[in-house]
Each structure stands twice: as C-alpha cells, then as structure tokens.
Amino acid sequence: MAEQFDVVIVGGGQAALAASYFLRRTGLRYVILDNGTQAGGAWVHGWDSLHLPSPAFVGRVVS
C-alpha cells in the first residue's frame, strides 16, 4: 500500500524548507518532492556570494 500524506510540497527550495519547519510542529504527515540530490534547491549551490548580514553590517546600512 502506498504511503498517504496530509500535505505534499512540490519543490525543495528555501520556502519548502521553511514550510516543513512549521508543518513538523502540527503533527501532519508531509513530504517534500524535489528532483535535486539534496534539500535546499538551487540556493545551496547558486549564490556563493550570498552571506547573512551581521547586526553591525545592518547598522552601517541603516545609518
């Protein structure tokens, strides 16, 4: 018999990972379907220059 899920997420990008974070708290059975070899979609290997800004950096930008 095939597994049954309450929620099916198509695509394993950043939004899917965020959704799965909150779905895990609900107790619903869910699955993420993606053709990538690992979770995260394109953002895992697409933006080498992407960095999380530090509070000091944000302070300089806002000032």
PQR file of N, CA, C, O and H, with PARSE charges and radii, in Angstrom:
ATOM      1  N   MET A   1       0.840  -1.178   0.000 -0.4000 1.5000
ATOM      2  CA  MET A   1       0.000   0.000   0.000 -0.0000 2.0000
ATOM      3  C   MET A   1       0.888   1.245   0.000  0.5500 1.7000
ATOM      4  O   MET A   1       1.901   1.290   0.698 -0.5500 1.4000
ATOM      5  N   ALA A   2       0.510   2.237  -0.774 -0.4000 1.5000
ATOM      6  CA  ALA A   2       1.276   3.475  -0.858 -0.0000 2.0000
ATOM      7  C   ALA A   2       1.090   4.302   0.413  0.5500 1.7000
ATOM      8  O   ALA A   2       0.045   4.250   1.061 -0.5500 1.4000
ATOM      9  H   ALA A   2      -0.313   2.200  -1.341  0.4000 1.0000
ATOM     10  N   GLU A   3       2.123   5.061   0.750 -0.4000 1.5000
ATOM     11  CA  GLU A   3       2.022   5.957   1.905 -0.0000 2.0000
ATOM     12  C   GLU A   3       1.056   7.087   1.592  0.5500 1.7000
ATOM     13  O   GLU A   3       0.921   7.500   0.440 -0.5500 1.4000
ATOM     14  H   GLU A   3       2.972   5.103   0.224  0.4000 1.0000
ATOM     15  N   GLN A   4       0.395   7.577   2.606 -0.4000 1.5000
ATOM     16  CA  GLN A   4      -0.512   8.706   2.441 -0.0000 2.0000
ATOM     17  C   GLN A   4      -0.015   9.866   3.283  0.5500 1.7000
ATOM     18  O   GLN A   4       0.456   9.685   4.406 -0.5500 1.4000
ATOM     19  H   GLN A   4       0.504   7.242   3.542  0.4000 1.0000
ATOM     20  N   PHE A   5      -0.131  11.067   2.716 -0.4000 1.5000
ATOM     21  CA  PHE A   5       0.326  12.275   3.384 -0.0000 2.0000
ATOM     22  C   PHE A   5      -0.809  13.285   3.439  0.5500 1.7000
ATOM     23  O   PHE A   5      -1.685  13.298   2.575 -0.5500 1.4000
ATOM     24  H   PHE A   5      -0.513  11.214   1.804  0.4000 1.0000
ATOM     25  N   ASP A   6      -0.785  14.126   4.459 -0.4000 1.5000
ATOM     26  CA  ASP A   6      -1.750  15.213   4.579 -0.0000 2.0000
ATOM     27  C   ASP A   6      -1.382  16.378   3.670  0.5500 1.7000
ATOM     28  O   ASP A   6      -2.253  17.066   3.137 -0.5500 1.4000
ATOM     29  H   ASP A   6      -0.073  14.115   5.161  0.4000 1.0000
ATOM     30  N   VAL A   7      -0.071  16.591   3.500 -0.4000 1.5000
ATOM     31  CA  VAL A   7       0.433  17.718   2.712 -0.0000 2.0000
ATOM     32  C   VAL A   7       1.554  17.224   1.809  0.5500 1.7000
ATOM     33  O   VAL A   7       2.421  16.462   2.238 -0.5500 1.4000
ATOM     34  H   VAL A   7       0.636  16.033   3.933  0.4000 1.0000
ATOM     35  N   VAL A   8       1.529  17.670   0.540 -0.4000 1.5000
ATOM     36  CA  VAL A   8       2.606  17.388  -0.399 -0.0000 2.0000
ATOM     37  C   VAL A   8       3.176  18.720  -0.851  0.5500 1.7000
ATOM     38  O   VAL A   8       2.450  19.560  -1.381 -0.5500 1.4000
ATOM     39  H   VAL A   8       0.825  18.289   0.192  0.4000 1.0000
ATOM     40  N   ILE A   9       4.474  18.919  -0.645 -0.4000 1.5000
ATOM     41  CA  ILE A   9       5.158  20.135  -1.067 -0.0000 2.0000
ATOM     42  C   ILE A   9       5.962  19.786  -2.310  0.5500 1.7000
ATOM     43  O   ILE A   9       6.790  18.875  -2.289 -0.5500 1.4000
ATOM     44  H   ILE A   9       5.065  18.236  -0.215  0.4000 1.0000
ATOM     45  N   VAL A  10       5.714  20.516  -3.391 -0.4000 1.5000
ATOM     46  CA  VAL A  10       6.425  20.272  -4.645 -0.0000 2.0000
ATOM     47  C   VAL A  10       7.532  21.301  -4.768  0.5500 1.7000
ATOM     48  O   VAL A  10       7.267  22.502  -4.821 -0.5500 1.4000
ATOM     49  H   VAL A  10       5.041  21.256  -3.408  0.4000 1.0000
ATOM     50  N   GLY A  11       8.767  20.837  -4.812 -0.4000 1.5000
ATOM     51  CA  GLY A  11       9.936  21.712  -4.873 -0.0000 2.0000
ATOM     52  C   GLY A  11      10.585  21.785  -3.505  0.5500 1.7000
ATOM     53  O   GLY A  11       9.906  22.000  -2.500 -0.5500 1.4000
ATOM     54  H   GLY A  11       8.983  19.862  -4.769  0.4000 1.0000
ATOM     55  N   GLY A  12      11.889  21.608  -3.463 -0.4000 1.5000
ATOM     56  CA  GLY A  12      12.593  21.566  -2.184 -0.0000 2.0000
ATOM     57  C   GLY A  12      13.443  22.785  -1.921  0.5500 1.7000
ATOM     58  O   GLY A  12      14.521  22.678  -1.336 -0.5500 1.4000
ATOM     59  H   GLY A  12      12.440  21.434  -4.279  0.4000 1.0000
ATOM     60  N   GLY A  13      12.975  23.937  -2.342 -0.4000 1.5000
ATOM     61  CA  GLY A  13      13.741  25.164  -2.130 -0.0000 2.0000
ATOM     62  C   GLY A  13      13.582  25.713  -0.723  0.5500 1.7000
ATOM     63  O   GLY A  13      13.084  25.036   0.177 -0.5500 1.4000
ATOM     64  H   GLY A  13      12.100  24.024  -2.817  0.4000 1.0000
ATOM     65  N   GLN A  14      14.012  26.940  -0.558 -0.4000 1.5000
ATOM     66  CA  GLN A  14      14.031  27.566   0.753 -0.0000 2.0000
ATOM     67  C   GLN A  14      12.625  27.696   1.343  0.5500 1.7000
ATOM     68  O   GLN A  14      12.442  27.473   2.540 -0.5500 1.4000
ATOM     69  H   GLN A  14      14.417  27.489  -1.289  0.4000 1.0000
ATOM     70  N   ALA A  15      11.645  28.047   0.536 -0.4000 1.5000
ATOM     71  CA  ALA A  15      10.274  28.173   1.031 -0.0000 2.0000
ATOM     72  C   ALA A  15       9.730  26.822   1.488  0.5500 1.7000
ATOM     73  O   ALA A  15       9.005  26.747   2.480 -0.5500 1.4000
ATOM     74  H   ALA A  15      11.794  28.228  -0.436  0.4000 1.0000
ATOM     75  N   ALA A  16      10.073  25.767   0.776 -0.4000 1.5000
ATOM     76  CA  ALA A  16       9.625  24.425   1.169 -0.0000 2.0000
ATOM     77  C   ALA A  16      10.226  24.018   2.501  0.5500 1.7000
ATOM     78  O   ALA A  16       9.550  23.418   3.337 -0.5500 1.4000
ATOM     79  H   ALA A  16      10.662  25.828  -0.030  0.4000 1.0000
ATOM     80  N   LEU A  17      11.488  24.342   2.697 -0.4000 1.5000
ATOM     81  CA  LEU A  17      12.121  24.009   3.977 -0.0000 2.0000
ATOM     82  C   LEU A  17      11.505  24.803   5.119  0.5500 1.7000
ATOM     83  O   LEU A  17      11.340  24.282   6.222 -0.5500 1.4000
ATOM     84  H   LEU A  17      12.037  24.829   2.017  0.4000 1.0000
ATOM     85  N   ALA A  18      11.165  26.064   4.859 -0.4000 1.5000
ATOM     86  CA  ALA A  18      10.506  26.875   5.884 -0.0000 2.0000
ATOM     87  C   ALA A  18       9.120  26.311   6.200  0.5500 1.7000
ATOM     88  O   ALA A  18       8.732  26.225   7.365 -0.5500 1.4000
ATOM     89  H   ALA A  18      11.299  26.487   3.963  0.4000 1.0000
ATOM     90  N   ALA A  19       8.379  25.928   5.166 -0.4000 1.5000
ATOM     91  CA  ALA A  19       7.055  25.352   5.375 -0.0000 2.0000
ATOM     92  C   ALA A  19       7.150  24.050   6.164  0.5500 1.7000
ATOM     93  O   ALA A  19       6.326  23.789   7.041 -0.5500 1.4000
ATOM     94  H   ALA A  19       8.693  25.998   4.219  0.4000 1.0000
ATOM     95  N   SER A  20       8.151  23.237   5.852 -0.4000 1.5000
ATOM     96  CA  SER A  20       8.284  21.960   6.555 -0.0000 2.0000
ATOM     97  C   SER A  20       8.635  22.163   8.027  0.5500 1.7000
ATOM     98  O   SER A  20       8.250  21.359   8.876 -0.5500 1.4000
ATOM     99  H   SER A  20       8.819  23.449   5.140  0.4000 1.0000
ATOM    100  N   TYR A  21       9.359  23.229   8.325 -0.4000 1.5000
ATOM    101  CA  TYR A  21       9.678  23.549   9.718 -0.0000 2.0000
ATOM    102  C   TYR A  21       8.391  23.735  10.525  0.5500 1.7000
ATOM    103  O   TYR A  21       8.264  23.216  11.634 -0.5500 1.4000
ATOM    104  H   TYR A  21       9.672  23.881   7.635  0.4000 1.0000
ATOM    105  N   PHE A  22       7.447  24.475   9.961 -0.4000 1.5000
ATOM    106  CA  PHE A  22       6.197  24.730  10.663 -0.0000 2.0000
ATOM    107  C   PHE A  22       5.250  23.532  10.594  0.5500 1.7000
ATOM    108  O   PHE A  22       4.513  23.276  11.545 -0.5500 1.4000
ATOM    109  H   PHE A  22       7.550  24.897   9.060  0.4000 1.0000
ATOM    110  N   LEU A  23       5.261  22.800   9.485 -0.4000 1.5000
ATOM    111  CA  LEU A  23       4.417  21.613   9.385 -0.0000 2.0000
ATOM    112  C   LEU A  23       4.814  20.552  10.407  0.5500 1.7000
ATOM    113  O   LEU A  23       3.956  19.841  10.930 -0.5500 1.4000
ATOM    114  H   LEU A  23       5.861  23.008   8.712  0.4000 1.0000
ATOM    115  N   ARG A  24       6.083  20.446  10.687 -0.4000 1.5000
ATOM    116  CA  ARG A  24       6.547  19.453  11.661 -0.0000 2.0000
ATOM    117  C   ARG A  24       5.900  19.694  13.022  0.5500 1.7000
ATOM    118  O   ARG A  24       5.637  18.743  13.758 -0.5500 1.4000
ATOM    119  H   ARG A  24       6.780  21.024  10.262  0.4000 1.0000
ATOM    120  N   ARG A  25       5.646  20.937  13.357 -0.4000 1.5000
ATOM    121  CA  ARG A  25       5.035  21.274  14.647 -0.0000 2.0000
ATOM    122  C   ARG A  25       3.551  20.913  14.714  0.5500 1.7000
ATOM    123  O   ARG A  25       2.990  20.805  15.804 -0.5500 1.4000
ATOM    124  H   ARG A  25       5.860  21.710  12.759  0.4000 1.0000
ATOM    125  N   THR A  26       2.912  20.725  13.555 -0.4000 1.5000
ATOM    126  CA  THR A  26       1.468  20.471  13.533 -0.0000 2.0000
ATOM    127  C   THR A  26       1.115  19.008  13.732  0.5500 1.7000
ATOM    128  O   THR A  26      -0.007  18.687  14.124 -0.5500 1.4000
ATOM    129  H   THR A  26       3.368  20.812  12.669  0.4000 1.0000
ATOM    130  N   GLY A  27       2.054  18.126  13.466 -0.4000 1.5000
ATOM    131  CA  GLY A  27       1.762  16.705  13.543 -0.0000 2.0000
ATOM    132  C   GLY A  27       1.205  16.129  12.252  0.5500 1.7000
ATOM    133  O   GLY A  27       0.920  14.934  12.177 -0.5500 1.4000
ATOM    134  H   GLY A  27       2.965  18.387  13.147  0.4000 1.0000
ATOM    135  N   LEU A  28       1.046  16.977  11.227 -0.4000 1.5000
ATOM    136  CA  LEU A  28       0.583  16.491   9.931 -0.0000 2.0000
ATOM    137  C   LEU A  28       1.681  15.674   9.263  0.5500 1.7000
ATOM    138  O   LEU A  28       2.868  15.927   9.470 -0.5500 1.4000
ATOM    139  H   LEU A  28       1.278  17.948  11.288  0.4000 1.0000
ATOM    140  N   ARG A  29       1.283  14.712   8.476 -0.4000 1.5000
ATOM    141  CA  ARG A  29       2.244  13.910   7.703 -0.0000 2.0000
ATOM    142  C   ARG A  29       2.475  14.627   6.385  0.5500 1.7000
ATOM    143  O   ARG A  29       1.525  14.897   5.651 -0.5500 1.4000
ATOM    144  H   ARG A  29       0.319  14.507   8.308  0.4000 1.0000
ATOM    145  N   TYR A  30       3.728  14.938   6.078 -0.4000 1.5000
ATOM    146  CA  TYR A  30       4.025  15.674   4.855 -0.0000 2.0000
ATOM    147  C   TYR A  30       5.254  15.089   4.174  0.5500 1.7000
ATOM    148  O   TYR A  30       6.043  14.359   4.775 -0.5500 1.4000
ATOM    149  H   TYR A  30       4.500  14.719   6.675  0.4000 1.0000
ATOM    150  N   VAL A  31       5.385  15.433   2.904 -0.4000 1.5000
ATOM    151  CA  VAL A  31       6.533  15.008   2.121 -0.0000 2.0000
ATOM    152  C   VAL A  31       6.926  16.166   1.205  0.5500 1.7000
ATOM    153  O   VAL A  31       6.074  16.910   0.720 -0.5500 1.4000
ATOM    154  H   VAL A  31       4.744  16.025   2.415  0.4000 1.0000
ATOM    155  N   ILE A  32       8.240  16.303   0.978 -0.4000 1.5000
ATOM    156  CA  ILE A  32       8.752  17.288   0.033 -0.0000 2.0000
ATOM    157  C   ILE A  32       9.253  16.530  -1.189  0.5500 1.7000
ATOM    158  O   ILE A  32      10.099  15.644  -1.071 -0.5500 1.4000
ATOM    159  H   ILE A  32       8.932  15.699   1.372  0.4000 1.0000
ATOM    160  N   LEU A  33       8.733  16.878  -2.359 -0.4000 1.5000
ATOM    161  CA  LEU A  33       9.158  16.249  -3.603 -0.0000 2.0000
ATOM    162  C   LEU A  33      10.036  17.223  -4.378  0.5500 1.7000
ATOM    163  O   LEU A  33       9.630  18.353  -4.652 -0.5500 1.4000
ATOM    164  H   LEU A  33       8.045  17.598  -2.454  0.4000 1.0000
ATOM    165  N   ASP A  34      11.225  16.786  -4.726 -0.4000 1.5000
ATOM    166  CA  ASP A  34      12.160  17.635  -5.466 -0.0000 2.0000
ATOM    167  C   ASP A  34      13.073  16.736  -6.273  0.5500 1.7000
ATOM    168  O   ASP A  34      13.354  15.610  -5.861 -0.5500 1.4000
ATOM    169  H   ASP A  34      11.554  15.868  -4.504  0.4000 1.0000
ATOM    170  N   ASN A  35      13.539  17.208  -7.408 -0.4000 1.5000
ATOM    171  CA  ASN A  35      14.429  16.380  -8.220 -0.0000 2.0000
ATOM    172  C   ASN A  35      15.902  16.622  -7.905  0.5500 1.7000
ATOM    173  O   ASN A  35      16.772  16.050  -8.563 -0.5500 1.4000
ATOM    174  H   ASN A  35      13.311  18.122  -7.743  0.4000 1.0000
ATOM    175  N   GLY A  36      16.194  17.454  -6.920 -0.4000 1.5000
ATOM    176  CA  GLY A  36      17.578  17.692  -6.512 -0.0000 2.0000
ATOM    177  C   GLY A  36      18.129  16.537  -5.696  0.5500 1.7000
ATOM    178  O   GLY A  36      17.382  15.698  -5.193 -0.5500 1.4000
ATOM    179  H   GLY A  36      15.488  17.918  -6.386  0.4000 1.0000
ATOM    180  N   THR A  37      19.433  16.509  -5.573 -0.4000 1.5000
ATOM    181  CA  THR A  37      20.071  15.440  -4.809 -0.0000 2.0000
ATOM    182  C   THR A  37      20.099  15.725  -3.314  0.5500 1.7000
ATOM    183  O   THR A  37      20.345  14.822  -2.515 -0.5500 1.4000
ATOM    184  H   THR A  37      20.040  17.191  -5.981  0.4000 1.0000
ATOM    185  N   GLN A  38      19.846  16.993  -2.925 -0.4000 1.5000
ATOM    186  CA  GLN A  38      19.803  17.348  -1.507 -0.0000 2.0000
ATOM    187  C   GLN A  38      18.776  18.448  -1.294  0.5500 1.7000
ATOM    188  O   GLN A  38      18.360  19.114  -2.243 -0.5500 1.4000
ATOM    189  H   GLN A  38      19.646  17.726  -3.574  0.4000 1.0000
ATOM    190  N   ALA A  39      18.379  18.632  -0.072 -0.4000 1.5000
ATOM    191  CA  ALA A  39      17.391  19.661   0.245 -0.0000 2.0000
ATOM    192  C   ALA A  39      17.973  21.050   0.043  0.5500 1.7000
ATOM    193  O   ALA A  39      19.179  21.248   0.193 -0.5500 1.4000
ATOM    194  H   ALA A  39      18.718  18.091   0.699  0.4000 1.0000
ATOM    195  N   GLY A  40      17.132  22.002  -0.294 -0.4000 1.5000
ATOM    196  CA  GLY A  40      17.563  23.380  -0.434 -0.0000 2.0000
ATOM    197  C   GLY A  40      17.458  23.925  -1.831  0.5500 1.7000
ATOM    198  O   GLY A  40      17.573  25.135  -2.026 -0.5500 1.4000
ATOM    199  H   GLY A  40      16.153  21.841  -0.416  0.4000 1.0000
ATOM    200  N   GLY A  41      17.242  23.068  -2.815 -0.4000 1.5000
ATOM    201  CA  GLY A  41      17.086  23.552  -4.178 -0.0000 2.0000
ATOM    202  C   GLY A  41      18.305  24.291  -4.685  0.5500 1.7000
ATOM    203  O   GLY A  41      19.436  23.972  -4.319 -0.5500 1.4000
ATOM    204  H   GLY A  41      17.149  22.085  -2.656  0.4000 1.0000
ATOM    205  N   ALA A  42      18.068  25.279  -5.528 -0.4000 1.5000
ATOM    206  CA  ALA A  42      19.145  25.999  -6.209 -0.0000 2.0000
ATOM    207  C   ALA A  42      19.995  26.858  -5.266  0.5500 1.7000
ATOM    208  O   ALA A  42      21.168  27.108  -5.544 -0.5500 1.4000
ATOM    209  H   ALA A  42      17.149  25.539  -5.825  0.4000 1.0000
ATOM    210  N   TRP A  43      19.407  27.310  -4.153 -0.4000 1.5000
ATOM    211  CA  TRP A  43      20.151  28.241  -3.304 -0.0000 2.0000
ATOM    212  C   TRP A  43      21.352  27.578  -2.639  0.5500 1.7000
ATOM    213  O   TRP A  43      22.252  28.274  -2.170 -0.5500 1.4000
ATOM    214  H   TRP A  43      18.454  27.106  -3.927  0.4000 1.0000
ATOM    215  N   VAL A  44      21.386  26.251  -2.587 -0.4000 1.5000
ATOM    216  CA  VAL A  44      22.518  25.556  -1.969 -0.0000 2.0000
ATOM    217  C   VAL A  44      23.796  25.794  -2.765  0.5500 1.7000
ATOM    218  O   VAL A  44      24.871  25.941  -2.183 -0.5500 1.4000
ATOM    219  H   VAL A  44      20.654  25.685  -2.969  0.4000 1.0000
ATOM    220  N   HIS A  45      23.688  25.831  -4.068 -0.4000 1.5000
ATOM    221  CA  HIS A  45      24.883  25.962  -4.909 -0.0000 2.0000
ATOM    222  C   HIS A  45      24.826  27.146  -5.863  0.5500 1.7000
ATOM    223  O   HIS A  45      25.730  27.315  -6.681 -0.5500 1.4000
ATOM    224  H   HIS A  45      22.815  25.711  -4.541  0.4000 1.0000
ATOM    225  N   GLY A  46      23.795  27.959  -5.781 -0.4000 1.5000
ATOM    226  CA  GLY A  46      23.618  29.016  -6.774 -0.0000 2.0000
ATOM    227  C   GLY A  46      24.228  30.356  -6.435  0.5500 1.7000
ATOM    228  O   GLY A  46      24.560  31.118  -7.343 -0.5500 1.4000
ATOM    229  H   GLY A  46      23.060  27.822  -5.117  0.4000 1.0000
ATOM    230  N   TRP A  47      24.389  30.671  -5.179 -0.4000 1.5000
ATOM    231  CA  TRP A  47      24.840  32.005  -4.810 -0.0000 2.0000
ATOM    232  C   TRP A  47      26.002  31.920  -3.826  0.5500 1.7000
ATOM    233  O   TRP A  47      25.802  31.959  -2.612 -0.5500 1.4000
ATOM    234  H   TRP A  47      24.120  30.052  -4.441  0.4000 1.0000
ATOM    235  N   ASP A  48      27.205  31.804  -4.354 -0.4000 1.5000
ATOM    236  CA  ASP A  48      28.383  31.726  -3.489 -0.0000 2.0000
ATOM    237  C   ASP A  48      28.610  33.018  -2.717  0.5500 1.7000
ATOM    238  O   ASP A  48      29.196  32.999  -1.634 -0.5500 1.4000
ATOM    239  H   ASP A  48      27.368  31.772  -5.340  0.4000 1.0000
ATOM    240  N   SER A  49      28.150  34.144  -3.266 -0.4000 1.5000
ATOM    241  CA  SER A  49      28.392  35.426  -2.614 -0.0000 2.0000
ATOM    242  C   SER A  49      27.314  35.791  -1.598  0.5500 1.7000
ATOM    243  O   SER A  49      27.406  36.839  -0.959 -0.5500 1.4000
ATOM    244  H   SER A  49      27.675  34.159  -4.146  0.4000 1.0000
ATOM    245  N   LEU A  50      26.296  34.950  -1.436 -0.4000 1.5000
ATOM    246  CA  LEU A  50      25.214  35.248  -0.500 -0.0000 2.0000
ATOM    247  C   LEU A  50      25.674  34.985   0.930  0.5500 1.7000
ATOM    248  O   LEU A  50      26.071  33.870   1.267 -0.5500 1.4000
ATOM    249  H   LEU A  50      26.221  34.098  -1.955  0.4000 1.0000
ATOM    250  N   HIS A  51      25.617  36.011   1.760 -0.4000 1.5000
ATOM    251  CA  HIS A  51      26.016  35.897   3.163 -0.0000 2.0000
ATOM    252  C   HIS A  51      24.940  36.526   4.036  0.5500 1.7000
ATOM    253  O   HIS A  51      24.275  37.480   3.631 -0.5500 1.4000
ATOM    254  H   HIS A  51      25.295  36.917   1.486  0.4000 1.0000
ATOM    255  N   LEU A  52      24.780  35.991   5.221 -0.4000 1.5000
ATOM    256  CA  LEU A  52      23.848  36.557   6.175 -0.0000 2.0000
ATOM    257  C   LEU A  52      24.466  37.817   6.777  0.5500 1.7000
ATOM    258  O   LEU A  52      25.546  37.752   7.364 -0.5500 1.4000
ATOM    259  H   LEU A  52      25.321  35.216   5.550  0.4000 1.0000
ATOM    260  N   PRO A  53      23.791  38.967   6.638 -0.5600 1.5000
ATOM    261  CA  PRO A  53      24.358  40.198   7.195  0.2800 2.0000
ATOM    262  C   PRO A  53      24.383  40.156   8.718  0.5500 1.7000
ATOM    263  O   PRO A  53      23.444  39.671   9.349 -0.5500 1.4000
ATOM    264  N   SER A  54      25.445  40.658   9.292 -0.4000 1.5000
ATOM    265  CA  SER A  54      25.564  40.732  10.745 -0.0000 2.0000
ATOM    266  C   SER A  54      24.852  41.995  11.244  0.5500 1.7000
ATOM    267  O   SER A  54      24.597  42.901  10.450 -0.5500 1.4000
ATOM    268  H   SER A  54      26.208  41.052   8.779  0.4000 1.0000
ATOM    269  N   PRO A  55      24.530  42.075  12.519 -0.5600 1.5000
ATOM    270  CA  PRO A  55      23.911  43.297  13.053  0.2800 2.0000
ATOM    271  C   PRO A  55      24.770  44.536  12.812  0.5500 1.7000
ATOM    272  O   PRO A  55      24.230  45.619  12.589 -0.5500 1.4000
ATOM    273  N   ALA A  56      26.091  44.398  12.851 -0.4000 1.5000
ATOM    274  CA  ALA A  56      26.969  45.547  12.604 -0.0000 2.0000
ATOM    275  C   ALA A  56      26.820  46.034  11.174  0.5500 1.7000
ATOM    276  O   ALA A  56      26.792  47.240  10.930 -0.5500 1.4000
ATOM    277  H   ALA A  56      26.530  43.518  13.032  0.4000 1.0000
ATOM    278  N   PHE A  57      26.724  45.105  10.218 -0.4000 1.5000
ATOM    279  CA  PHE A  57      26.561  45.465   8.821 -0.0000 2.0000
ATOM    280  C   PHE A  57      25.225  46.184   8.609  0.5500 1.7000
ATOM    281  O   PHE A  57      25.168  47.197   7.912 -0.5500 1.4000
ATOM    282  H   PHE A  57      26.747  44.125  10.416  0.4000 1.0000
ATOM    283  N   VAL A  58      24.164  45.664   9.205 -0.4000 1.5000
ATOM    284  CA  VAL A  58      22.848  46.266   9.058 -0.0000 2.0000
ATOM    285  C   VAL A  58      22.863  47.676   9.657  0.5500 1.7000
ATOM    286  O   VAL A  58      22.250  48.586   9.099 -0.5500 1.4000
ATOM    287  H   VAL A  58      24.210  44.840   9.771  0.4000 1.0000
ATOM    288  N   GLY A  59      23.546  47.866  10.771 -0.4000 1.5000
ATOM    289  CA  GLY A  59      23.657  49.189  11.389 -0.0000 2.0000
ATOM    290  C   GLY A  59      24.317  50.195  10.481  0.5500 1.7000
ATOM    291  O   GLY A  59      23.922  51.361  10.449 -0.5500 1.4000
ATOM    292  H   GLY A  59      24.044  47.126  11.224  0.4000 1.0000
ATOM    293  N   ARG A  60      25.334  49.751   9.730 -0.4000 1.5000
ATOM    294  CA  ARG A  60      26.018  50.647   8.785 -0.0000 2.0000
ATOM    295  C   ARG A  60      25.102  51.013   7.629  0.5500 1.7000
ATOM    296  O   ARG A  60      25.130  52.148   7.154 -0.5500 1.4000
ATOM    297  H   ARG A  60      25.654  48.805   9.756  0.4000 1.0000
ATOM    298  N   VAL A  61      24.288  50.062   7.168 -0.4000 1.5000
ATOM    299  CA  VAL A  61      23.407  50.310   6.027 -0.0000 2.0000
ATOM    300  C   VAL A  61      22.290  51.279   6.420  0.5500 1.7000
ATOM    301  O   VAL A  61      21.936  52.167   5.644 -0.5500 1.4000
ATOM    302  H   VAL A  61      24.266  49.140   7.553  0.4000 1.0000
ATOM    303  N   VAL A  62      21.743  51.110   7.608 -0.4000 1.5000
ATOM    304  CA  VAL A  62      20.619  51.937   8.042 -0.0000 2.0000
ATOM    305  C   VAL A  62      21.069  53.349   8.387  0.5500 1.7000
ATOM    306  O   VAL A  62      20.322  54.303   8.170 -0.5500 1.4000
ATOM    307  H   VAL A  62      22.031  50.389   8.238  0.4000 1.0000
ATOM    308  N   SER A  63      22.276  53.499   8.920 -0.4000 1.5000
ATOM    309  CA  SER A  63      22.754  54.818   9.372 -0.0000 2.0000
ATOM    310  C   SER A  63      22.902  55.794   8.236  0.5500 1.7000
ATOM    311  O   SER A  63      23.293  56.941   8.454 -0.5500 1.4000
ATOM    312  H   SER A  63      22.883  52.724   9.097  0.4000 1.0000
TER
END
